[in-house]
Amino acid sequence: MCRNTPTKVGDCVAPPSSIPRHRTAIRRGAHSRPVSLAQAHGLIGAETSFFDYGCGWGEDVALLHNAGINAQGWDPYYRPDAPINSADCVNLGYVLNVIEDPQEREETLRSAFDLASKVLVVSVRVDQSLGGGAEFSDGLVTNSGSFQKIYTQSEFREYIQTILGRKPYMAGLGVAYVFKDESAESAHLAQLSITRTKSERTNLFAQFAVDVDGQALVEVTRALGRFPLPSEFQRYPALKLRFGSLTRIERLVTGLLNPQTLEETKDIKRSDILTYFAILFLRDIRPPRFRLLPPETQADIKLLWRSYRSAVEEGREFLFSVAKPDVIRKACASAPIGKRLPEDFYLHRSAEDSLPALLHVVLFAARQVVGDVDYNIAKISMDGRKVSFQDYKNFDEAPHPELLHSVRVHLPSASFTIRDYSASENPPILHRKEIFVDPLYPEYSTFAELTRQEEELALLSRPDIGFRRQWQALLSERCLRIEGHSVVRDSGA
């Protein structure tokens, strides 16, 4: 194959020689992380075409094709005769790492971007897990004899922006989206900020609304003007079996008796639109022309602001408030769900929809540094300068899950650190899991019942129980153990 810059031929591109024929393709049996992320973020779907540029064995292509998606791929070693076509979404997965020549690396990145009509998904190795290797060019040669160029996250981001002239959207560690134009990116950001879905919560309300006992409780509550006492409503036990704790049941009844008023709905729409504009400015993207917005958003803006310009300016001012610690502290204090300490605010990932709009912008800013990393607890400092994404092992199943790793982002410097606890003999653990989640969370009642038992036994007052070893020592001292989400006597102690 030639070593010249690839040239377009109709909808195709002549293949470069820069994707090595000898590189090893990994067989996974599941989607690669970049493709999984792109699917989760709505960039790959039934309405979009997909092309994998350097697809290896083609597992991502096959899995997407089986799901009814128009997916194709090319690889110089495993699929050299396949056509190279343009597509809405093009994936360049872990290819740049294995190209020794810097010029050829640039040509490959540009060629892949040329193929994308909407977005390029590009990924590289950013870890240091390869072990020993001899230095070669600007990378290293591994013990297996293959070349690997290892990037830092910031180096990867700057490299893409330098070569393609577009600011990448960091989707994960070593995974970036490069949108073809601002309209494609602004549409993606609108989906993230304006059209957030709450399907699980909606489904739960719908189930309660048609439940015979649930309907009866709503009517009794309406008649009394308050929630009935257990003696006034004999069906509480049956409802608790189906829907969990009384706290959750009361939330469901309140939601059905007092559906969102028009003003509350307006406030939510206003916050979402301001979040959208703030995110655009954070990404250095000009707000799209008014007529290019979805019709529903146009109608909302007309209802809530005197002009499109005034809405955009309020969004710009809204972004500036991210840098005001007092404003961030008030936002943390106003969040209806979560754990507040003097310096930090914590909540479960599932409860992020309940956050004030300003905290959504803080989380978005942190994700622009590290992307969408694995986590289930978000920790926001009260001054808004730091965000930690914490991943606890088996959060739902473990009564006191152990911290696996924490990715801490320092927003002013756009830097991050990773702390790995997976091999720790005494990792941090969680107590009172119910305070991190919405009362409508599926396991809320289970979490709350365990906390009630532990409080009755005075197990939660010691300051050192936030670590596995000290917690286990306390249980041993009291001749107790945890089975599932229940405290039981340890007969063998």
N, C-alpha and C positions, 0 to 999 in steps of 0.2 A: 504494500500500500504506500501511497505517496506520503511525504512528510510536509506537504504544503498545507496552508490553512484551508479547511474544508470550504467548499463552495456549494451554494444552493442549486438544486436542479428541480425546478417545479416546486412541489411540496416536500421534496427530499433534500438531504444534505449528504454530500460525499463524505464517507467516513475518514476521520483522521487516523494517523498511525499512533497517536499518543496514548490510547488506551491499550496497555500492554497485552499481548496475546498470551503471555505466560502466567498472568496473574491467577490466583486461586479463587474460584467462586465458592462461597459458603452455601451449603444446603441446610435450610432451616425448617421447612415444613409449615412456616407461618410467614405473615407479612414482615418485612424489614421495619425497623423503627421509623425511618423517615416516611415510608408509605403509610404506616399505621397512624402517625401524627397527621399527615395530610388528609386522610380519611376522616379522622376525628374532628378536624377543623373545617370540614366541608369543602375541601379543595378537590377531592376526588369523589365522583358519584355517578349516578346513572345518566346525568345530563352533560357530563364532561368526558372528553377523550383524554387518554393517558398514553405516554410513551416513555419507556425505560431505556435511557441511553447508557449502554454498558450494563446489560441486564443479567449477566452471568447465566445461571441455569434457567432464568426466567420464571422463578417461583412467584414473584409479585405479579407478573403479567398473567400467569395461569390462574392465580387465585382471584384476581380482579375480573378476568374474563369469565370465570365460573360464576361470579356474582352479577353478571349481566352488564359489565362495564366495558366500553370500547377501549381495550388495552392492547398495546403492541410493544415490542422491544427488539433491540439489536445489541449484539455483543461481538467484538472482533474475533473471539475464540470460540464461543459456544453457539453463536448465531450469526456468523459472518455474512450469510447470504440473505438475511432478512432485510426488508426495505427500511430506510430511515425516514420517518415521516414527522411532520410537525404535529403538535397536539395542544390542547388547552393546558394540560399539566405535563411537564417533562421532569423526569427524575434522573439526577446524576448522583448515584448512590455509592459513596466510598470509592470513587474513581480517582479523584485528584491526589489522594494519598500515594498512589502507586505509580505516578508519572515522574520519572527522574528529571527530565529536562524542564526547567521553569517556563520556557517559551511554549513548549508543547502543552504544558499544564494550562497556561492562559488560553491557548487556542481551543482546547477542549471545553473549558468553561464558557467561552464565548459561543462556540458552536451549539452547545446545549441550550444556552439562553436564546439563541436565534430560532431554535426549534419551538420554543414555548410561545403560544399565543396569549396566555394569561399569566402563568406562573411557573418558575423553575424551582424545584425542590432539590437542594444540593446538600450533601452530607460528607463529612470527613472524620477521620480519627482524631480525637482531642485528648485521649487518655495517654498515660505513660506506662501501660501494662505489657509492653512488648519485651521487656527484659533487655538483655545485652544486644548490641549490634554495632557494626563498624560505621563510622560517619562516612557519608557519601553525598556529594552535591549539597543540597540544603536539607537532607533528611538523614536516614540511616539504612543500612542493609541489615535485616534481621538474621538470626541464627539459621533460619530456614532458607536464606538466600534471596528473599524478596525485598524490594525497596519499599520504605514507608516514610512519607513526609508527615510528621506529627505537628498539629497546630495547637495553639492555645485558643480559647474561645474568642478573645479580643483580636488575635491575629487573623483568625478565620473571618471574622466580621469585617475587619479592615481590608483584607485581601479581596473579598467579593466586591466591596464598594469601590476599591481602586480599579479593578479590572472591568467591572460592568458599569460603573458610574451610577449605581443605584444603591440606596441604603437597604440592606437586607433586613428581613423580619426574622428574628432569632426564634425558631420554633422549639429548640431543645439544645442540649449540649452537643455541638457538632452538627446541628441540623438547622438550615436556614431556608426561608422562602424569599425568592426574588421576583417581585411582581413586574409584569411587562410595562405597566403604566400606573399612574396615580389613581385612575378611575377603578382599576381592578383591585388595588390595595384598599382604597376607601370603601369599596363594596364589601370586602372581607372584614374590615374593621367595623362596619355598620352591623354586620351579622353578629360579631362578638359583643357589641355594646348595646345595640338597640333591640335586637330580636332574641334576647336570652329566653330560654324556655324553662318552664317549671312543670314539666309533664307529670313527674311522680307525685308532687303535691296536688295537682289538679285531679289526678286519678283517685287519690285517697279521699278527697272531698266528694267526688262523684260516688264512690263506693258507700261513704257514710250517708249521703243524701238519699240513697235508695234502700238503705238497711232499715228493716221494720223497727227494730229497737232504737236505731239512731233517729228515725223520724219521730218516734214517740218521745224521746228525750228532748228534741227540739221543741215540740209542742208543749211539754210540761214546763220547760224553761221559759218559753214565751208567756205562758199563763201565769207563772209565779213571778216573773220579772227577775229571776235569779236562778242559779243552778240548784236543783232539788237536792235535799239531803238523801243519804242512802235509804232512810226510812220512807221517803216520799217517792222513791223511784226504785222498784225492785229489780230492774233489768240491768243495773250497773255491772254485775258479774259477767253476764253474757256479753256485754259490749267490751269489757276489758279483755275477754278471751279473743275477740276478733280485732280490736283496734288498739289494745295496749293500755297504758296508764290513764288515770283520770286527767292528768295534765294534758295529755294528747287529746282525749275525748272533749275536754272543755275547749281546746283550740279549734277543734272541728265544729263544735256547736256554735262557737262565737263567729267563725267564718261564715256559717250558713245563715245565722240570724242577722249578722251585720256585714253583708258583702261590701266590698270596697265602694265608697262613695265616688261620685264623679270627680271631686276635688282630689281625693287620694290617688285616683287613676292618673289625673293630670300631673301630680307631683312625681309619680313614677316615670311617666313619659318624659317629663322635663329633665329629670336626673339622667335618664338613659341618653338623651340627646346631648346634654352637656358633657357627659362622659365621652361620647363619640367625638365631639369637636376637640376636647382636650387631648384625646389619643391621637387625632390627626396632627395637632400642633406638636405633640411630643415626637411624632415621626417625621416632622418637617414636611408635611403634606398639606397642600392648600385644600380647603374644603371644596367639594365639587360644586358645580353650578346647581342652583336650586332645582331646575327641571330634571337633573340627572338623579336626584334622590328618589327612593321608592315613593309611590303616591301616598301611602299611609303616613310616611314621615313628613312629607310636604304638608299634609293636612294638619298634623300635630303641631308643626312649627307655626303655621298660620293661626292656629288656635291659641298658642302659648306666647308668641312674641309679636310685636308690632311689625317686624320686618325680619327677613333672613339675615341681614347684616347685624341687627341687634342680637340675634341668637348666636351668631358666630363670635361676636365680641364678648358676650357673656361666657362662652366656652373658653375663650382665651384667658379671661380673668379667673375662671374656675381653675384652670391649670396652674396659674401662679400660686393659688392657695395651697398647692402640694408642698411648697417650700416654707409654709408657716406652721411651726410646731404646735402652737396653741390651737389652730384650726384642726390639725390632725388629731390631737388629743380629744377635742370635742367630738369629732367623728367617731373615734373609738368608743367614747363614753356613750354615744347615742345608738351604737349597734345593738339590736335586740337579742343577739345570740353571741356567745363567746365568753372566754375567760379573760378578765382584766387583772393585771398586776400593776404595781406602780410604774414600771418602765415598759411593759409589753402587753400586747393584746393578742390572744390566740383564738382561732376557730377552725372547725373542720372544713375541708374543701367543699363538702356538699352544701354548706350554709353560706357560701360566698354571695349567692343571690340576695341575701338579706342585708348585705353590707351597704352603708351609705356610699353614694356615688364616688366621693373623693377617695375612699379606700380602694375602690375598683381601679382607679387611675394609679394608685401607689403599687398595687399588685401588677398591673400591666407594665409599669416602668421597670419593676424588678424582673419580669419575664423577658424584657428586651435585652437584659444582660445574659441570662442563662437559658432562656426558652422555657418550654413546658417540661420541667423535670418531674420525676416521680415524687409525690408527696401526698399526705392526707391531712396534715396540720400546717396552717400558715401562721406565722408569728410576725407581727408588725410592731416595730418600736413606736412608742407613743409620740416621738418627735418626727416620725415618718422617714427617717434617714436609713433605716435598715429593715430588711425583710428576710425571714428564714423560711425555707420550704423543708419541712420535716417529714420523713417517711417512717412511720411506725409499723412494725411487722404485725400482720393479721389484726388490724385495728378492730374489726367487727367481732372476730372470733376469740381473741385473747382477752381475758379479763383486765389485764394490765399490760398492754402491748409495749414491746421494747423498741427503742429508737434505733433504726438501722443506719441512717445517715441524715445529715442536715446540710443544706446548701444555703449559705448566708450571703446575701447581696448587700453591698454597701452602695447606696444609690448615688451619693455625690461624686464618687470616683468611678462608678460603673464597674466595680471589681467584685469578686466573689471568692469565698473559701468553702471547701467541702470538708466536713468532719465525718469520718467513717467509724461507726460503732459496731459494725457487723461482727467483728472478732473480739469485742470488748468482753472482759470477764464480769464487768459491773456496769452495764449500759443504763441510761436513764429510762424510766418507765412512766406510764400515765396512770393517774387515778381520776375518778369522777368524770368518766368519758361523756356523760350526758350533757355536761355544760358546754361542750364544744359543738354540739349538733342541735339542729332544730327539733323541737318536741315531736314533729311529724316524721322524723327520721325512723326508718323501719325498726332499728334496734334500740330506740330511745328507752323504752320501758324496761328492757333487760338491763341496760346500763344503770338506770336510775335505781332499780331494785338492788343491785349489788352495792351501790353507794349507800343505800339505806341500811343494809345489813352491816356494812363496815363502820358506819357512823354509830349504830347502836352498840357495837363492840368496842367503840373508842379506838379504832385502828388508824384514824386519819389525822390525829393531832400532832404526831411527831414530825419534826422538820426534815428528817433525813430519809424518809421513805420514798423519795423520788428516784431511788436507784435500786436495782434488782436485789443486790446482796443484802442491803439493810432491810428491805421489805420482807425478804424471805426469813431473815433473822427474827424480825418481829413476829411473824406468823408462827415460827418455831417456838419462840418463847411463850406464846399464848396457846400452844397446842392446837393450832388451826391450819387449815389449808383451803385453797380455792379449787372448787370443782365447777367447770363451766363458768357461770356467773353467779355462783353461790358460795357462801362461806360455810364450811363444815368443820366439825371437830375431827382432829387427827387422832384416831384411836391407837395408832402405832407410835405416837410421840411419847 
